Amino acid sequence: MDFQEFLQFVPKIIDVTLPAFHAHIKMAPIHRMEDLANMDLSKKKPRIAAVLMLFYPKNEQTHLVLILRNAYEGIHSAQVGFPGGKYEQEDEDLIFTALREAHEEIGINPKTIEIVKSFSELYIPPSNFLVHPFLGICKSELVFVPDPVEVAAIIELPLSVFLSKNTVVKSDVKTSYSNSSAVPAFKIENHIVWGATAMILSELKEVLKEVLPT
């Protein structure tokens, strides 16, 4: 979709009621479904994080940026995700966290980004994080400067590809529950995007489908 056309739908995106659990569950691994339905976060004392779902123009077409994280000793090693990370006490708020992390990870100036909507928080049991996604818009083309310590690659996802039914697949992955589990996922380029990122993408996709022309 042409980016200028996409911008015309932003007010409608802002007004959409978020589907939350009903969207998350569509891309949740089977073992996660019961956790989501019966979660008592007051007992978990989760760490807080914020991520940025950033739309921007590339060759005048609307794109969404994702990152491939470097391999490391940790839960989310070598996985595709959004720019974002842990809330720090000196952060003004969670929007500040999302923008700060995006600047650190992919080199985007926070002053060029307009945050237009917060999306439904999502708890991630394996890492005990409660993640707050924010939808942002940058109206100019971007030059990414990935942090080599954290980011292995930048993935620039065209909106048209994201909205295609062909991106949703079933894939066998290694999870914290099993060495091989069939999970719903998005296939983006040669990457399988599953778990929390896929669940957040699912809510974003449902919101966009409600307002954008088919």
C-alpha positions as CSV (number, residue, x, y, z in Angstrom):
1,M,0.0,0.0,0.0
2,D,1.2,3.5,-0.8
3,F,2.3,5.2,2.4
4,Q,0.4,8.4,1.9
5,E,-2.8,6.3,1.4
6,F,-1.9,4.4,4.6
7,L,-1.7,7.6,6.6
8,Q,-5.3,8.4,5.7
9,F,-6.4,5.3,7.7
10,V,-4.4,6.1,10.8
11,P,-7.3,7.9,12.5
12,K,-9.4,4.8,12.0
13,I,-6.7,2.6,13.4
14,I,-6.6,4.7,16.5
15,D,-10.3,4.3,17.1
16,V,-10.4,0.5,16.7
17,T,-11.2,-1.5,19.8
18,L,-8.3,-3.9,20.3
19,P,-9.1,-7.6,20.0
20,A,-6.4,-8.5,22.6
21,F,-6.7,-12.1,23.8
22,H,-8.9,-13.1,20.8
23,A,-6.1,-12.1,18.4
24,H,-3.2,-13.3,20.5
25,I,-4.7,-16.8,20.8
26,K,-4.7,-17.3,17.1
27,M,-0.9,-17.4,17.0
28,A,-0.3,-18.8,20.4
29,P,1.5,-22.2,20.8
30,I,-0.9,-24.8,22.2
31,H,0.9,-25.0,25.5
32,R,0.5,-21.2,25.9
33,M,-3.2,-21.1,25.5
34,E,-4.2,-22.3,29.0
35,D,-1.5,-20.0,30.5
36,L,-3.0,-17.0,28.7
37,A,-6.6,-17.8,29.8
38,N,-5.8,-18.4,33.4
39,M,-2.9,-16.1,34.1
40,D,-2.7,-14.3,37.4
41,L,0.0,-11.7,36.9
42,S,-0.1,-10.5,40.4
43,K,1.7,-13.7,41.5
44,K,4.3,-13.5,38.7
45,K,5.8,-10.0,39.4
46,P,6.9,-9.8,35.8
47,R,9.6,-7.5,34.4
48,I,8.3,-4.8,32.1
49,A,9.3,-4.2,28.5
50,A,8.1,-2.1,25.6
51,V,8.4,-2.7,21.9
52,L,7.9,-0.5,18.8
53,M,5.8,-1.5,15.8
54,L,7.1,1.1,13.4
55,F,5.5,1.8,10.0
56,Y,7.4,4.0,7.5
57,P,7.7,4.5,3.7
58,K,10.3,2.7,1.6
59,N,10.1,3.5,-2.2
60,E,6.7,5.2,-1.3
61,Q,5.3,1.8,0.0
62,T,4.3,1.1,3.6
63,H,6.7,-1.1,5.5
64,L,7.0,-2.5,9.0
65,V,10.5,-3.0,10.6
66,L,11.5,-6.1,12.5
67,I,14.9,-7.3,13.7
68,L,16.7,-10.6,13.8
69,R,18.4,-10.8,17.2
70,N,21.9,-12.1,17.5
71,A,22.5,-15.6,18.9
72,Y,23.3,-15.5,22.6
73,E,22.7,-17.5,25.8
74,G,19.1,-16.6,26.4
75,I,15.4,-17.3,25.7
76,H,15.1,-15.1,22.6
77,S,18.4,-15.9,21.0
78,A,18.4,-15.6,17.1
79,Q,14.7,-14.9,17.0
80,V,12.8,-12.3,15.0
81,G,11.2,-9.5,17.1
82,F,10.4,-5.8,17.3
83,P,12.8,-3.2,18.3
84,G,12.4,-2.8,22.1
85,G,13.5,-4.0,25.5
86,K,13.4,-3.7,29.2
87,Y,11.9,-0.7,31.0
88,E,14.6,1.1,33.0
89,Q,13.8,3.2,36.2
90,E,15.1,6.3,34.6
91,D,12.7,6.0,31.6
92,E,9.9,8.6,31.7
93,D,7.3,6.0,30.6
94,L,6.9,3.0,28.5
95,I,6.7,5.0,25.3
96,F,10.1,6.4,26.2
97,T,11.4,2.8,26.7
98,A,10.2,1.7,23.2
99,L,11.7,4.8,21.5
100,R,15.0,4.6,23.5
101,E,15.4,0.9,22.6
102,A,14.6,1.5,19.0
103,H,17.3,4.2,18.9
104,E,19.8,1.9,20.6
105,E,19.0,-1.2,18.5
106,I,18.4,0.2,15.0
107,G,19.6,3.9,15.1
108,I,16.3,5.7,14.7
109,N,15.9,9.2,16.1
110,P,13.0,9.2,18.5
111,K,12.0,12.7,17.4
112,T,11.1,11.4,13.9
113,I,8.6,8.9,15.3
114,E,5.0,9.6,16.2
115,I,3.4,7.1,18.6
116,V,-0.3,6.8,17.6
117,K,-1.6,3.8,19.6
118,S,-0.8,1.4,22.4
119,F,-1.7,-2.2,21.8
120,S,-2.6,-5.0,24.3
121,E,0.1,-6.0,26.7
122,L,1.3,-9.6,26.5
123,Y,2.9,-11.8,29.1
124,I,5.8,-14.1,28.1
125,P,6.1,-17.0,30.6
126,P,9.6,-18.3,29.7
127,S,11.2,-14.9,30.3
128,N,8.7,-13.5,32.8
129,F,8.3,-10.3,30.8
130,L,5.1,-8.3,30.4
131,V,5.5,-6.6,27.0
132,H,3.7,-3.4,26.0
133,P,3.6,-2.8,22.2
134,F,3.3,0.7,20.7
135,L,2.3,1.5,17.1
136,G,4.5,4.3,15.7
137,I,4.7,6.1,12.4
138,C,7.7,7.7,10.7
139,K,6.8,9.8,7.7
140,S,10.2,9.8,6.0
141,E,12.4,7.1,4.6
142,L,14.7,5.5,7.2
143,V,18.4,4.6,7.2
144,F,18.8,1.9,9.8
145,V,22.0,1.6,11.9
146,P,21.8,-1.7,13.6
147,D,23.6,-2.3,16.9
148,P,26.0,-5.2,16.0
149,V,25.9,-6.5,19.5
150,E,22.2,-7.1,19.6
151,V,21.0,-7.1,15.9
152,A,22.0,-9.6,13.3
153,A,19.7,-8.2,10.5
154,I,17.0,-5.7,9.8
155,I,13.8,-7.1,8.2
156,E,11.8,-4.6,6.2
157,L,8.4,-6.1,5.8
158,P,6.0,-4.7,3.2
159,L,2.5,-4.1,4.5
160,S,1.1,-6.0,1.5
161,V,3.2,-9.1,2.4
162,F,2.3,-8.9,6.1
163,L,-1.5,-8.8,5.3
164,S,-1.3,-11.8,2.9
165,K,-2.8,-15.0,4.1
166,N,0.2,-16.8,2.7
167,T,2.4,-15.5,5.5
168,V,0.6,-17.6,8.2
169,V,2.0,-21.2,8.5
170,K,2.5,-24.0,10.9
171,S,6.1,-24.7,11.8
172,D,8.0,-27.1,14.1
173,V,10.2,-25.2,16.5
174,K,12.1,-25.8,19.7
175,T,10.3,-24.2,22.6
176,S,10.9,-23.9,26.4
177,Y,8.3,-26.7,26.7
178,S,9.5,-29.1,24.1
179,N,12.4,-29.8,21.7
180,S,9.9,-29.9,18.8
181,S,6.4,-28.3,18.8
182,A,4.1,-27.5,15.9
183,V,3.2,-23.8,16.4
184,P,1.4,-21.2,14.3
185,A,3.8,-18.7,12.8
186,F,4.4,-16.0,10.3
187,K,6.8,-16.9,7.5
188,I,8.6,-13.6,6.6
189,E,11.3,-13.9,4.0
190,N,13.2,-17.0,5.2
191,H,12.4,-16.4,8.8
192,I,9.8,-18.2,11.0
193,V,8.3,-15.7,13.4
194,W,6.4,-17.3,16.3
195,G,5.7,-17.0,20.0
196,A,5.2,-13.5,21.5
197,T,6.1,-11.6,18.4
198,A,3.7,-13.6,16.3
199,M,0.9,-13.0,18.8
200,I,1.6,-9.2,18.8
201,L,1.6,-9.3,15.0
202,S,-1.7,-11.1,15.1
203,E,-3.4,-8.3,17.0
204,L,-1.8,-5.7,14.7
205,K,-3.0,-7.6,11.6
206,E,-6.6,-7.9,13.0
207,V,-6.7,-4.2,13.6
208,L,-5.4,-3.4,10.1
209,K,-7.8,-5.8,8.4
210,E,-10.7,-4.0,10.1
211,V,-9.8,-0.6,8.7
212,L,-7.8,-1.1,5.5
213,P,-9.5,-1.8,2.1
214,T,-9.2,-5.4,1.0
